[in-house]
Amino acid sequence: MRTTAWIVGLALPLLLAANAADDKSGVNDDGFLQHWLVLAPIPFAENESGGDALNREQIPGEAKLKPKAGDTAKAGGKDLTWKEHTCPEHLLDFNAFLGAQTEDSVAYAVTFVVAPAELKDVKMKTGSDDQCKVYLNGKEVVKFAEERSADKDQDTTEVTLKKGVNVLVAKVVNVKVDWSLCVRFTDKDDKPLTNLKSKTKE
């Protein structure tokens, strides 16, 4: 008769291997993207609202950003560095990334989404706290211009993922307190696309 310890000893490596595979793909079981390059915090201009900050390009050509880890950028009068970040769960928490609650600020987050084939009419589901814009392969596909608390799947947009690398750029504004983003892709029946990869290099 096999002991519980033997079973646990057998299961643990399998569990660790599964977690490693998930980490390597950068996409969790629910389809949420977890590997990001982040540039933050970029402070608001004087007397600027969250909506104003959303509509102003803190970095020229923001729709077509393709940064590398360690690249620097000047924004909001500050010299900032693009840094890699892996989300432990579905939310990209910018305050946790920065190690402090940061208000009246903007963040950029970029991930390279790898699709095994061209995928038409898939659903991109996003959530944010507060305002956000999302660009996919250089085109604006999501814009939410009000303050809100983040939740899963607050916005749904039909998009096409091309075979290979797709560049996703998110711009997220924080007015007060919490500051976060979540993004995933599903098929037309809302089933998560877990065969994608999320990377921090093109």
C-alpha positions as CSV (number, residue, x, y, z in Angstrom):
1,M,0.0,0.0,0.0
2,R,1.4,3.4,-1.0
3,T,1.8,5.9,1.8
4,T,0.4,9.4,1.7
5,A,4.0,10.7,1.9
6,W,4.9,8.7,-1.2
7,I,1.9,10.2,-3.1
8,V,2.7,13.7,-2.0
9,G,6.4,13.1,-2.9
10,L,5.3,12.1,-6.4
11,A,2.7,14.9,-6.8
12,L,4.9,17.8,-5.7
13,P,7.4,17.7,-8.6
14,L,4.4,17.5,-11.0
15,L,2.8,20.5,-9.4
16,L,6.1,22.4,-9.5
17,A,6.5,21.5,-13.1
18,A,3.0,22.7,-13.9
19,N,3.6,26.0,-12.1
20,A,6.9,26.4,-14.0
21,A,5.2,25.9,-17.3
22,D,2.5,28.5,-16.4
23,D,5.2,30.9,-15.4
24,K,7.1,30.2,-18.6
25,S,4.1,30.9,-20.8
26,G,3.1,34.1,-18.9
27,V,-0.6,33.1,-19.2
28,N,-2.5,31.6,-16.4
29,D,-5.3,29.0,-16.5
30,D,-7.9,31.8,-16.9
31,G,-6.0,33.3,-19.8
32,F,-4.7,36.4,-18.0
33,L,-1.4,37.9,-19.2
34,Q,1.2,37.9,-16.4
35,H,4.5,39.0,-18.0
36,W,4.9,42.8,-18.4
37,L,7.3,45.6,-19.0
38,V,6.3,48.5,-16.8
39,L,7.2,52.2,-16.9
40,A,5.9,54.2,-13.9
41,P,5.0,56.4,-12.2
42,I,4.6,59.4,-14.5
43,P,3.0,62.3,-12.5
44,F,0.1,64.3,-13.8
45,A,0.8,67.8,-15.1
46,E,-0.3,70.7,-13.0
47,N,-4.1,70.9,-12.6
48,E,-4.5,67.8,-14.8
49,S,-7.4,65.4,-14.3
50,G,-7.3,61.7,-14.9
51,G,-9.2,62.1,-18.1
52,D,-6.8,64.8,-19.3
53,A,-3.8,62.6,-18.5
54,L,-5.4,59.7,-20.4
55,N,-5.8,61.8,-23.5
56,R,-2.2,63.3,-23.4
57,E,0.7,61.3,-24.7
58,Q,3.2,61.2,-21.8
59,I,5.6,59.4,-24.3
60,P,5.2,60.4,-28.0
61,G,4.0,57.6,-30.2
62,E,2.7,55.6,-27.2
63,A,0.6,53.4,-29.5
64,K,3.7,51.9,-31.0
65,L,5.9,51.4,-28.0
66,K,8.2,48.4,-28.2
67,P,10.5,48.8,-25.1
68,K,13.2,46.5,-23.8
69,A,13.9,45.9,-20.1
70,G,16.4,48.5,-19.0
71,D,15.4,51.1,-21.6
72,T,15.0,54.6,-20.2
73,A,12.5,57.3,-21.0
74,K,11.9,60.8,-19.8
75,A,8.3,61.5,-18.9
76,G,6.7,63.9,-16.5
77,G,10.0,65.5,-15.8
78,K,11.4,62.2,-14.6
79,D,13.9,59.7,-15.9
80,L,12.3,56.3,-15.7
81,T,13.4,52.8,-16.6
82,W,11.3,50.0,-18.2
83,K,11.3,47.1,-15.7
84,E,10.1,43.5,-16.0
85,H,7.3,42.4,-13.8
86,T,5.4,39.1,-13.4
87,C,1.9,39.2,-11.8
88,P,1.3,36.6,-9.1
89,E,-2.3,36.5,-10.1
90,H,-4.6,38.1,-12.6
91,L,-4.0,41.8,-11.6
92,L,-1.0,43.9,-12.5
93,D,-0.9,46.0,-9.4
94,F,1.2,49.1,-10.0
95,N,1.3,50.1,-6.3
96,A,2.8,46.7,-5.5
97,F,5.2,47.0,-8.4
98,L,6.4,50.4,-7.1
99,G,6.3,49.3,-3.4
100,A,4.2,52.3,-2.4
101,Q,0.7,53.8,-3.0
102,T,1.1,56.3,-5.8
103,E,-1.6,58.7,-6.8
104,D,-2.2,61.2,-9.7
105,S,0.0,59.2,-12.0
106,V,0.2,57.3,-15.2
107,A,1.7,53.9,-16.0
108,Y,2.6,52.2,-19.3
109,A,2.6,48.4,-19.4
110,V,3.7,46.4,-22.5
111,T,3.6,42.7,-23.2
112,F,4.4,40.7,-26.4
113,V,1.6,38.2,-27.0
114,V,2.5,35.2,-29.1
115,A,-0.2,33.4,-31.0
116,P,0.3,30.0,-32.6
117,A,-1.8,31.0,-35.6
118,E,-4.0,33.9,-36.8
119,L,-6.9,34.1,-34.4
120,K,-9.9,36.1,-35.7
121,D,-12.9,37.3,-33.7
122,V,-11.3,36.6,-30.3
123,K,-12.4,38.6,-27.3
124,M,-10.0,40.8,-25.4
125,K,-11.3,41.3,-21.9
126,T,-9.8,44.1,-19.8
127,G,-10.3,45.7,-16.4
128,S,-8.6,48.7,-14.8
129,D,-8.4,51.1,-11.9
130,D,-8.8,53.9,-13.0
131,Q,-8.9,55.1,-16.7
132,C,-7.1,53.1,-19.4
133,K,-6.3,52.8,-23.1
134,V,-5.1,49.6,-24.8
135,Y,-3.4,49.5,-28.1
136,L,-2.9,46.2,-30.0
137,N,-0.3,46.2,-32.8
138,G,-0.3,50.0,-32.9
139,K,-4.1,50.5,-33.0
140,E,-6.3,51.8,-30.1
141,V,-8.8,49.0,-29.3
142,V,-10.0,50.0,-25.8
143,K,-10.6,53.3,-24.1
144,F,-12.3,53.8,-20.7
145,A,-12.3,57.4,-19.6
146,E,-13.9,57.3,-16.1
147,E,-12.7,56.5,-12.6
148,R,-13.5,53.0,-11.4
149,S,-12.4,50.0,-9.3
150,A,-10.8,47.2,-11.2
151,D,-12.6,43.9,-11.8
152,K,-12.2,41.1,-14.3
153,D,-13.7,41.4,-17.8
154,Q,-15.1,45.0,-17.4
155,D,-14.5,45.7,-21.1
156,T,-14.9,43.2,-24.0
157,T,-13.5,44.0,-27.4
158,E,-13.4,41.8,-30.5
159,V,-9.9,41.7,-32.0
160,T,-7.7,39.6,-34.3
161,L,-4.4,38.2,-33.1
162,K,-1.9,37.7,-35.9
163,K,0.3,34.6,-36.0
164,G,3.4,35.2,-34.0
165,V,4.1,38.3,-31.9
166,N,1.4,40.9,-31.2
167,V,2.4,44.0,-29.3
168,L,0.0,45.0,-26.5
169,V,0.5,48.5,-24.9
170,A,-1.7,49.5,-22.0
171,K,-1.8,53.0,-20.5
172,V,-3.4,53.1,-17.0
173,V,-4.2,56.2,-15.0
174,N,-4.5,56.4,-11.3
175,V,-6.3,59.2,-9.6
176,K,-6.5,57.9,-6.0
177,V,-5.7,54.8,-4.0
178,D,-5.8,51.5,-6.0
179,W,-4.1,51.2,-9.4
180,S,-4.2,48.1,-11.5
181,L,-4.9,46.4,-14.8
182,C,-5.9,42.9,-16.0
183,V,-6.0,41.6,-19.6
184,R,-7.0,38.2,-21.0
185,F,-8.2,36.7,-24.3
186,T,-11.0,34.3,-24.8
187,D,-12.7,32.6,-27.8
188,K,-16.2,33.6,-29.0
189,D,-17.7,31.3,-26.3
190,D,-15.7,33.0,-23.5
191,K,-13.3,30.1,-23.0
192,P,-9.8,31.3,-22.0
193,L,-7.1,31.1,-24.7
194,T,-4.4,29.4,-22.7
195,N,-2.3,28.5,-25.8
196,L,-1.0,32.0,-26.0
197,K,2.3,33.3,-24.5
198,S,3.0,36.6,-22.8
199,K,6.6,37.7,-23.0
200,T,8.7,40.8,-22.1
201,K,10.9,40.4,-25.3
202,E,9.7,40.7,-28.9
